[in-house]
Amino acid sequence: MTFLRIGLWFLTATQVGVGGWALFAPRGFYDGFPAPGHHWVAMFPPFNEHLVRDFGSLNLGFAVALAFAAVTANRLLVQVVLVSYLTFAVPHMVFHLGHLDHMPVIDQVGNVVTLALAVVLPAVLIPVARRRATA
């Protein structure tokens, strides 16, 4: 149960960080994600405040669902939230894997690692939830 909750809280924190930044500072998110000197979002112009804020809201919505799943550890809820998260994370990763050529190598590696983690962690947590969470 501890690994499951830690994984859910990690995903929650990630969604809060990304979502909050995109929602409340969309231009800063666009120009500066993920860190100074590495502008992954800005490599896909043009800037669209509406789209970035919607992305932020979506991530915060997932954060709420992930946090609720972490607190309750309800098996069905955990599985539904993780499958829903993967429904976003897998196509997101596939898109970016096909659009790495314009990035410096360090950013390509960082992009692949972070996107893969966003898919692998929930995929690993689903069977853990099936075995360990409460009914």
Contacts in CASP RR format, 6 or more apart in sequence:
PFRMAT RR
TARGET T0000
AUTHOR 0000-0000-0000
METHOD contacts of the structure
MODEL  1
MTFLRIGLWFLTATQVGVGGWALFAPRGFYDGFPAPGHHWVAMFPPFNEH
LVRDFGSLNLGFAVALAFAAVTANRLLVQVVLVSYLTFAVPHMVFHLGHL
DHMPVIDQVGNVVTLALAVVLPAVLIPVARRRATA
1 73 0 8 1.000
1 132 0 8 1.000
1 133 0 8 1.000
3 125 0 8 1.000
3 128 0 8 1.000
4 73 0 8 1.000
4 78 0 8 1.000
4 125 0 8 1.000
4 128 0 8 1.000
4 129 0 8 1.000
4 132 0 8 1.000
4 133 0 8 1.000
5 70 0 8 1.000
5 73 0 8 1.000
7 70 0 8 1.000
7 121 0 8 1.000
7 125 0 8 1.000
8 66 0 8 1.000
8 67 0 8 1.000
8 69 0 8 1.000
8 70 0 8 1.000
8 78 0 8 1.000
8 125 0 8 1.000
9 66 0 8 1.000
9 67 0 8 1.000
9 70 0 8 1.000
10 121 0 8 1.000
11 62 0 8 1.000
11 66 0 8 1.000
11 85 0 8 1.000
11 118 0 8 1.000
11 121 0 8 1.000
11 122 0 8 1.000
12 63 0 8 1.000
12 66 0 8 1.000
12 67 0 8 1.000
12 70 0 8 1.000
14 118 0 8 1.000
15 59 0 8 1.000
15 60 0 8 1.000
15 61 0 8 1.000
15 62 0 8 1.000
15 63 0 8 1.000
15 66 0 8 1.000
16 59 0 8 1.000
16 60 0 8 1.000
16 63 0 8 1.000
17 59 0 8 1.000
18 29 0 8 1.000
18 33 0 8 1.000
18 56 0 8 1.000
18 59 0 8 1.000
19 55 0 8 1.000
19 56 0 8 1.000
19 57 0 8 1.000
19 58 0 8 1.000
19 59 0 8 1.000
19 60 0 8 1.000
19 63 0 8 1.000
20 56 0 8 1.000
20 59 0 8 1.000
20 60 0 8 1.000
21 28 0 8 1.000
21 29 0 8 1.000
21 33 0 8 1.000
21 56 0 8 1.000
22 29 0 8 1.000
22 33 0 8 1.000
22 52 0 8 1.000
22 53 0 8 1.000
22 55 0 8 1.000
22 56 0 8 1.000
22 59 0 8 1.000
23 53 0 8 1.000
23 56 0 8 1.000
23 57 0 8 1.000
23 59 0 8 1.000
23 60 0 8 1.000
26 47 0 8 1.000
26 49 0 8 1.000
26 52 0 8 1.000
26 53 0 8 1.000
27 47 0 8 1.000
27 49 0 8 1.000
27 52 0 8 1.000
29 41 0 8 1.000
29 52 0 8 1.000
29 56 0 8 1.000
30 41 0 8 1.000
30 42 0 8 1.000
30 47 0 8 1.000
30 52 0 8 1.000
31 39 0 8 1.000
31 41 0 8 1.000
31 42 0 8 1.000
31 47 0 8 1.000
32 38 0 8 1.000
32 39 0 8 1.000
32 41 0 8 1.000
32 42 0 8 1.000
33 39 0 8 1.000
33 40 0 8 1.000
33 41 0 8 1.000
33 42 0 8 1.000
34 40 0 8 1.000
34 114 0 8 1.000
38 106 0 8 1.000
38 107 0 8 1.000
40 103 0 8 1.000
40 107 0 8 1.000
40 111 0 8 1.000
41 52 0 8 1.000
43 102 0 8 1.000
43 103 0 8 1.000
44 99 0 8 1.000
58 88 0 8 1.000
62 81 0 8 1.000
62 84 0 8 1.000
62 85 0 8 1.000
62 88 0 8 1.000
65 81 0 8 1.000
65 84 0 8 1.000
66 81 0 8 1.000
66 85 0 8 1.000
68 77 0 8 1.000
68 81 0 8 1.000
69 77 0 8 1.000
69 78 0 8 1.000
69 81 0 8 1.000
69 82 0 8 1.000
72 134 0 8 1.000
73 132 0 8 1.000
73 133 0 8 1.000
73 134 0 8 1.000
74 133 0 8 1.000
74 134 0 8 1.000
74 135 0 8 1.000
75 129 0 8 1.000
75 130 0 8 1.000
75 133 0 8 1.000
75 134 0 8 1.000
75 135 0 8 1.000
76 135 0 8 1.000
78 125 0 8 1.000
78 129 0 8 1.000
78 133 0 8 1.000
79 126 0 8 1.000
79 129 0 8 1.000
79 130 0 8 1.000
82 122 0 8 1.000
82 125 0 8 1.000
82 126 0 8 1.000
82 129 0 8 1.000
83 126 0 8 1.000
85 122 0 8 1.000
86 119 0 8 1.000
86 122 0 8 1.000
86 123 0 8 1.000
89 115 0 8 1.000
89 118 0 8 1.000
89 119 0 8 1.000
89 122 0 8 1.000
90 119 0 8 1.000
92 115 0 8 1.000
92 118 0 8 1.000
93 115 0 8 1.000
93 116 0 8 1.000
93 118 0 8 1.000
93 119 0 8 1.000
96 111 0 8 1.000
96 115 0 8 1.000
97 112 0 8 1.000
97 115 0 8 1.000
100 108 0 8 1.000
100 111 0 8 1.000
100 112 0 8 1.000
103 111 0 8 1.000
END
